[in-house]
């Protein structure tokens, strides 16, 4: 009779051992096709399963193999830090030193050793030769010096402002309110009001000036434009008032350019003379008159988006480009006419457009304002807001109307300086 077969079950595989007399190999019972044996599992060649104690010993022995630290020379120094060697460790039973001219056969077995301070050279006997070549002491990262960038304030602090934050003037004939925008440190808008010209209460000059790239041009125009216009009128060269106003604008521009100061200003002016209203503008400041509660724009904004202005600029060798949300001359300035702007004077002219008409009883008031208002409030809406204040005879009613218009502009998101001037025209007839 044949001896009894011995059967052992090792993990997932059934091992059947035949009698030694037959001298046959150990057979392995394969698993079904739905669970094939992984190819990396080797067949068991021993006649009996290994004892559990030996498996534990092998595991402990495998764990007892100390991690071997190896050094690798960096092929090219980094611009941030350039350590001469990088310490790596590999868990394997055999020691292996990694240099720049070779890589280990199993890179997945490599891991970085985390050191508390820097990368230290290992004191292992196998890596001592490598460490003695160039690694000594502590390998520290060479970091660039720290750059401290101060936080920039998004909203301007009024406590550090230069100049007033708000300007208000009121009389029985006119009122003006000027408020600083949120994106500037100081008000760049200016206004001018000259009443009782030559001692005549029926003659006056009013102006609103919106400076850009500083307030110097606006200040200069507010102080000199009225004088230059009056000087041209007193020359008496013909009865062409429009030509006199034009020459006054050009003279102011020429004198400002001679000072060599940067920046410019948009202008809108109203000259009341012999019951006539002469309104002129250069830039995007606007004049709106109320005729029985109906708004009528007396000026047209000078912007590069206007077809005639664009053609004029291009005919002079310039160009108009759309950038930062608006059309700009030479990709820089958002208005096509202004006093100043020496660097763009070839295309940005100071010549105004003028309109003259006789003041009638139905012409109630005139609004002069910078684009800080007109970008957020329409012509008719502005007239509707001012009209009830102008009908009342209170001394502060016009100023209240100016305040309300500036507040509406700010609540609608205007960040620009806003200047509003309201003039009662019935006082000049």
C-alpha positions as CSV (number, residue, x, y, z in Angstrom):
1,X,0.0,0.0,0.0
2,X,1.0,3.5,-0.6
3,X,1.7,5.7,2.4
4,X,-0.9,8.3,3.3
5,X,-0.6,11.6,1.6
6,X,0.1,14.6,3.7
7,X,-1.8,17.8,3.0
8,X,-0.9,21.3,4.1
9,X,-2.8,24.5,3.7
10,X,-0.6,27.5,3.4
11,X,-2.4,30.8,3.1
12,X,-4.5,30.7,0.0
13,X,-2.9,27.7,-1.7
14,X,-3.4,24.0,-1.1
15,X,-0.1,22.1,-1.1
16,X,-0.3,18.3,-1.5
17,X,2.8,16.3,-0.8
18,X,3.1,12.9,-2.3
19,X,5.2,10.1,-0.8
20,X,8.9,10.6,-0.9
21,X,9.3,7.2,-2.6
22,X,7.6,8.6,-5.7
23,X,10.1,11.4,-5.8
24,X,7.6,13.8,-7.5
25,X,7.4,17.5,-7.3
26,X,5.0,19.3,-5.1
27,X,1.9,20.1,-6.9
28,X,0.0,23.3,-6.5
29,X,-3.7,23.5,-6.7
30,X,-4.5,26.5,-8.8
31,X,-7.5,28.8,-8.0
32,X,-10.4,29.2,-10.4
33,X,-10.0,31.4,-13.5
34,X,-11.9,34.2,-11.9
35,X,-9.2,34.6,-9.3
36,X,-5.8,33.8,-11.0
37,X,-2.6,33.5,-9.1
38,X,-0.6,36.7,-9.3
39,X,2.5,36.2,-11.5
40,X,4.8,37.5,-8.8
41,X,3.9,34.6,-6.4
42,X,6.6,31.9,-6.6
43,X,5.9,28.2,-6.2
44,X,6.6,26.6,-2.9
45,X,9.5,24.2,-3.1
46,X,9.7,23.0,0.4
47,X,8.0,19.8,1.4
48,X,6.4,21.4,4.5
49,X,5.2,24.9,5.3
50,X,7.7,27.0,7.1
51,X,7.1,27.3,10.8
52,X,5.5,30.4,12.1
53,X,8.4,31.1,14.4
54,X,10.8,31.2,11.4
55,X,8.6,33.7,9.6
56,X,8.6,36.0,12.5
57,X,12.3,35.8,12.8
58,X,12.7,36.6,9.1
59,X,10.4,39.6,9.4
60,X,12.4,40.8,12.4
61,X,15.6,40.2,10.6
62,X,14.3,42.2,7.6
63,X,13.3,45.0,9.8
64,X,16.6,44.9,11.7
65,X,18.4,45.9,8.5
66,X,19.4,49.4,9.2
67,X,18.6,52.1,6.6
68,X,21.6,52.8,4.5
69,X,22.2,56.5,3.8
70,X,23.6,57.3,0.4
71,X,24.7,60.6,-1.0
72,X,23.9,61.9,-4.5
73,X,25.8,64.7,-6.1
74,X,23.4,67.3,-7.7
75,X,24.0,67.4,-11.5
76,X,23.4,71.1,-11.7
77,X,23.2,73.7,-8.9
78,X,19.8,75.2,-8.2
79,X,19.5,79.0,-8.3
80,X,17.9,78.9,-4.8
81,X,20.2,76.6,-2.9
82,X,23.0,74.3,-4.0
83,X,23.9,71.6,-1.5
84,X,26.9,69.6,-2.6
85,X,25.2,66.3,-1.8
86,X,21.7,65.1,-0.9
87,X,21.3,62.3,1.6
88,X,18.9,59.6,0.7
89,X,18.1,56.2,2.3
90,X,17.2,52.9,0.9
91,X,15.7,49.9,2.7
92,X,17.5,46.8,1.4
93,X,19.5,44.0,2.7
94,X,22.5,45.0,0.5
95,X,24.3,48.3,0.7
96,X,24.5,50.5,-2.3
97,X,26.0,53.9,-2.8
98,X,24.2,56.2,-5.3
99,X,26.3,58.8,-7.2
100,X,25.5,61.2,-9.9
101,X,26.7,58.7,-12.5
102,X,24.3,55.9,-11.5
103,X,20.8,55.3,-10.3
104,X,19.5,52.4,-8.2
105,X,17.6,49.6,-9.8
106,X,14.5,50.3,-7.8
107,X,13.9,54.0,-7.4
108,X,10.6,53.2,-5.6
109,X,12.5,52.0,-2.7
110,X,14.3,55.3,-2.1
111,X,13.0,57.7,0.4
112,X,14.1,61.0,1.9
113,X,15.2,61.0,5.5
114,X,13.6,63.9,7.3
115,X,16.2,65.6,9.5
116,X,15.3,68.0,12.3
117,X,17.8,70.6,11.1
118,X,19.1,70.5,7.5
119,X,20.5,67.4,5.9
120,X,23.2,65.7,7.9
121,X,25.9,63.4,6.5
122,X,25.5,59.8,7.7
123,X,28.1,58.2,10.0
124,X,27.6,54.7,8.4
125,X,30.7,52.8,7.6
126,X,29.5,52.0,4.1
127,X,28.9,55.7,3.2
128,X,31.9,57.1,5.0
129,X,34.1,57.1,1.9
130,X,31.5,59.1,0.0
131,X,31.0,61.5,2.9
132,X,34.7,62.1,3.3
133,X,34.9,63.3,-0.4
134,X,32.9,66.5,0.1
135,X,30.3,66.1,2.7
136,X,31.3,67.4,6.1
137,X,29.3,68.8,8.9
138,X,25.8,70.0,8.3
139,X,24.4,70.6,4.8
140,X,22.1,73.6,5.1
141,X,19.7,75.1,2.5
142,X,20.9,78.4,1.1
143,X,17.7,80.4,1.0
144,X,17.4,83.9,-0.5
145,X,17.0,86.8,1.9
146,X,13.5,87.6,3.0
147,X,11.7,90.4,1.1
148,X,9.2,92.3,3.2
149,X,6.5,93.9,0.9
150,X,4.3,96.4,2.8
151,X,0.6,96.0,2.4
152,X,-1.0,98.6,0.2
153,X,-4.1,100.4,1.4
154,X,-7.0,99.8,-0.9
155,X,-9.1,102.6,0.4
156,X,-7.5,106.0,1.0
157,X,-7.4,107.2,4.6
158,X,-9.0,110.6,4.9
159,X,-6.9,111.4,7.9
160,X,-3.7,111.5,5.7
161,X,-5.3,113.5,2.9
162,X,-3.6,116.5,1.4
163,X,-6.0,119.3,1.1
164,X,-9.8,119.4,1.7
165,X,-12.1,116.5,1.2
166,X,-15.0,118.6,0.3
167,X,-15.6,122.2,-1.0
168,X,-18.9,124.0,-0.8
169,X,-19.9,127.5,-1.8
170,X,-23.4,129.0,-1.8
171,X,-24.8,132.4,-2.7
172,X,-28.2,133.6,-3.8
173,X,-27.3,133.2,-7.5
174,X,-25.2,130.0,-7.6
175,X,-24.0,127.1,-5.4
176,X,-21.2,124.6,-5.9
177,X,-20.3,121.3,-4.2
178,X,-17.0,119.4,-4.8
179,X,-16.2,116.1,-3.2
180,X,-13.1,114.0,-3.5
181,X,-13.2,110.6,-5.1
182,X,-12.1,107.4,-3.4
183,X,-9.1,106.7,-5.7
184,X,-7.1,109.9,-5.1
185,X,-5.4,111.5,-2.2
186,X,-6.5,115.1,-3.0
187,X,-9.2,116.8,-5.0
188,X,-8.1,117.4,-8.6
189,X,-11.3,119.3,-9.5
190,X,-11.5,123.1,-9.3
191,X,-14.1,125.7,-10.0
192,X,-14.2,129.4,-10.7
193,X,-17.0,131.9,-10.1
194,X,-16.6,135.6,-11.0
195,X,-19.7,137.7,-10.5
196,X,-20.4,141.4,-11.0
197,X,-17.9,141.7,-13.9
198,X,-17.0,145.3,-14.4
199,X,-19.4,146.2,-11.6
200,X,-22.4,144.9,-13.6
201,X,-24.5,142.3,-11.6
202,X,-25.8,141.0,-14.9
203,X,-22.4,139.8,-16.0
204,X,-20.6,136.8,-14.6
205,X,-18.2,133.9,-15.4
206,X,-18.5,130.4,-14.1
207,X,-16.3,127.4,-14.7
208,X,-15.7,123.8,-13.6
209,X,-12.3,122.2,-14.2
210,X,-11.5,118.5,-14.0
211,X,-7.8,117.9,-13.6
212,X,-6.0,114.7,-14.5
213,X,-2.5,113.6,-13.6
214,X,-2.5,116.1,-10.8
215,X,-4.4,119.3,-10.0
216,X,-1.9,121.8,-11.3
217,X,-3.5,122.3,-14.6
218,X,-7.0,122.7,-13.1
219,X,-5.7,125.2,-10.6
220,X,-3.9,127.2,-13.3
221,X,-7.0,127.3,-15.5
222,X,-9.3,128.2,-12.7
223,X,-7.1,131.2,-11.9
224,X,-6.3,132.4,-15.4
225,X,-9.0,131.3,-17.9
226,X,-11.5,134.0,-17.0
227,X,-8.9,136.7,-17.1
228,X,-7.7,135.6,-20.6
229,X,-11.2,135.5,-22.0
230,X,-12.0,138.9,-20.6
231,X,-8.7,140.2,-22.0
232,X,-9.6,138.9,-25.5
233,X,-13.1,140.5,-25.2
234,X,-11.6,143.8,-24.3
235,X,-9.4,143.9,-27.3
236,X,-12.5,144.7,-29.3
237,X,-11.3,142.9,-32.4
238,X,-14.7,142.4,-34.0
239,X,-17.9,141.3,-32.3
240,X,-17.0,137.6,-32.6
241,X,-17.5,136.4,-29.0
242,X,-16.9,132.8,-29.9
243,X,-13.5,133.6,-31.4
244,X,-12.6,135.6,-28.2
245,X,-13.4,132.6,-26.0
246,X,-11.4,130.3,-28.2
247,X,-8.4,132.6,-28.0
248,X,-8.8,132.8,-24.3
249,X,-8.6,128.9,-24.0
250,X,-5.6,128.8,-26.3
251,X,-3.8,131.5,-24.4
252,X,-4.3,129.7,-21.1
253,X,-3.1,126.4,-22.6
254,X,0.0,128.1,-24.1
255,X,1.0,129.8,-20.8
256,X,0.5,126.6,-18.9
257,X,2.7,124.6,-21.3
258,X,5.5,127.2,-20.8
259,X,5.7,126.3,-17.2
260,X,6.8,122.8,-18.1
261,X,4.3,121.2,-15.7
262,X,2.8,117.7,-16.4
263,X,-0.9,117.0,-16.4
264,X,-4.0,118.6,-17.9
265,X,-7.5,119.6,-17.2
266,X,-10.9,119.4,-18.9
267,X,-13.0,122.6,-18.8
268,X,-16.6,123.8,-19.1
269,X,-17.3,127.5,-18.8
270,X,-20.3,129.8,-18.9
271,X,-20.0,133.4,-19.6
272,X,-23.1,135.5,-19.0
273,X,-22.9,138.8,-20.9
274,X,-25.7,141.1,-21.9
275,X,-28.4,138.5,-21.2
276,X,-26.6,136.0,-23.4
277,X,-25.2,132.7,-22.2
278,X,-21.9,131.7,-23.9
279,X,-21.1,128.1,-23.0
280,X,-17.8,126.4,-24.0
281,X,-16.0,123.2,-23.2
282,X,-12.9,121.2,-23.9
283,X,-13.0,117.6,-22.6
284,X,-15.8,115.7,-20.9
285,X,-17.1,118.3,-18.5
286,X,-20.7,119.1,-19.4
287,X,-23.3,121.9,-19.3
288,X,-27.0,121.2,-19.1
289,X,-29.7,123.8,-19.0
290,X,-33.3,123.4,-17.8
291,X,-36.0,124.9,-20.0
292,X,-39.3,124.5,-18.1
293,X,-38.1,121.3,-16.4
294,X,-36.7,119.8,-19.7
295,X,-33.0,119.1,-19.9
296,X,-31.0,120.3,-22.8
297,X,-27.3,119.6,-23.2
298,X,-25.3,122.6,-24.3
299,X,-22.0,120.8,-24.8
300,X,-20.8,117.6,-26.4
301,X,-18.1,115.5,-24.6
302,X,-14.8,115.4,-26.4
303,X,-13.9,111.8,-26.2
304,X,-11.8,109.7,-28.6
305,X,-14.8,107.5,-29.2
306,X,-16.5,110.4,-31.2
307,X,-16.1,109.7,-34.9
308,X,-15.1,113.2,-35.8
309,X,-12.5,113.3,-33.0
310,X,-11.1,110.0,-33.9
311,X,-10.7,111.1,-37.6
312,X,-9.0,114.3,-36.5
313,X,-6.5,112.4,-34.3
314,X,-5.7,109.9,-37.0
315,X,-5.3,112.6,-39.6
316,X,-2.6,114.1,-37.4
317,X,-0.7,110.8,-37.2
318,X,-2.1,109.5,-33.9
319,X,-4.2,106.6,-33.0
320,X,-7.1,105.7,-30.8
321,X,-7.0,102.5,-28.8
322,X,-9.5,100.8,-26.5
323,X,-7.9,99.9,-23.2
324,X,-8.9,99.9,-19.5
325,X,-12.5,100.0,-20.5
326,X,-12.5,103.1,-22.6
327,X,-11.2,104.6,-25.8
328,X,-7.9,106.5,-25.3
329,X,-5.6,108.8,-27.3
330,X,-2.4,106.9,-28.0
331,X,-3.7,104.3,-25.5
332,X,-3.2,106.8,-22.7
333,X,-5.7,109.7,-22.3
334,X,-9.5,109.2,-22.2
335,X,-10.3,112.7,-23.5
336,X,-9.5,114.2,-26.9
337,X,-9.4,117.9,-25.9
338,X,-8.0,119.5,-22.8
339,X,-5.7,122.3,-21.5
340,X,-2.2,121.0,-20.8
341,X,-1.1,117.4,-21.6
342,X,2.1,118.5,-23.2
343,X,3.2,114.9,-24.1
344,X,0.0,114.5,-26.2
345,X,-0.5,118.1,-27.4
346,X,-0.1,117.1,-31.0
347,X,-3.5,115.3,-30.8
348,X,-5.1,116.6,-27.6
349,X,-6.0,120.2,-28.4
350,X,-7.3,123.0,-26.2
351,X,-9.7,124.5,-28.8
352,X,-13.2,124.6,-27.3
353,X,-16.6,124.2,-28.8
354,X,-18.9,127.1,-28.0
355,X,-22.6,127.7,-28.1
356,X,-24.4,131.0,-27.6
357,X,-28.1,131.7,-26.9
358,X,-30.2,134.3,-25.3
359,X,-31.5,133.7,-21.8
360,X,-35.3,133.4,-21.8
361,X,-37.7,133.5,-18.8
362,X,-38.3,129.7,-19.2
363,X,-34.5,129.0,-18.8
364,X,-34.5,128.3,-15.1
365,X,-31.0,127.1,-14.2
366,X,-27.7,125.8,-15.6
367,X,-25.8,122.8,-14.3
368,X,-22.0,122.7,-14.8
369,X,-20.4,119.4,-13.7
370,X,-17.4,117.1,-14.1
371,X,-17.7,113.6,-15.5
372,X,-17.8,112.3,-12.0
373,X,-21.5,113.2,-12.1
374,X,-22.4,112.6,-15.7
375,X,-20.9,109.0,-15.7
376,X,-23.6,108.0,-13.2
377,X,-26.5,110.5,-13.7
378,X,-28.3,111.4,-16.9
379,X,-29.1,114.9,-18.0
380,X,-32.8,114.7,-17.4
381,X,-32.4,113.0,-14.0
382,X,-30.1,115.8,-12.9
383,X,-32.6,118.4,-13.9
384,X,-35.4,116.6,-12.2
385,X,-33.4,116.5,-8.9
386,X,-32.4,120.2,-9.0
387,X,-35.8,121.6,-10.2
388,X,-37.7,121.4,-6.9
389,X,-34.8,123.0,-5.0
390,X,-34.5,125.8,-7.6
391,X,-38.1,126.7,-7.4
392,X,-37.9,127.3,-3.6
393,X,-36.5,130.6,-2.5
394,X,-34.4,129.2,0.4
395,X,-30.9,130.4,0.6
396,X,-29.4,126.9,0.9
397,X,-31.7,125.2,-1.6
398,X,-29.2,125.2,-4.5
399,X,-26.4,123.8,-2.3
400,X,-28.7,121.0,-1.1
401,X,-29.4,120.2,-4.8
402,X,-25.6,120.0,-5.4
403,X,-25.1,117.8,-2.4
404,X,-27.8,115.4,-3.5
405,X,-26.3,115.0,-6.9
406,X,-22.9,114.3,-5.6
407,X,-24.2,111.8,-3.1
408,X,-26.2,110.0,-5.8
409,X,-23.1,109.7,-7.9
410,X,-21.1,108.2,-5.1
411,X,-23.8,105.7,-4.1
412,X,-23.9,104.5,-7.7
413,X,-20.2,103.6,-7.6
414,X,-18.4,106.7,-8.8
415,X,-14.8,106.8,-7.5
416,X,-13.8,110.0,-9.4
417,X,-13.9,113.5,-8.0
418,X,-17.3,115.1,-8.5
419,X,-18.0,118.8,-8.9
420,X,-21.5,120.2,-9.4
421,X,-22.4,123.8,-9.9
422,X,-25.9,125.1,-10.2
423,X,-26.6,128.7,-11.5
424,X,-30.0,130.5,-11.3
425,X,-30.2,132.1,-14.7
426,X,-33.3,134.3,-13.9
427,X,-31.0,136.5,-11.8
428,X,-29.2,137.6,-14.9
429,X,-32.1,138.9,-17.0
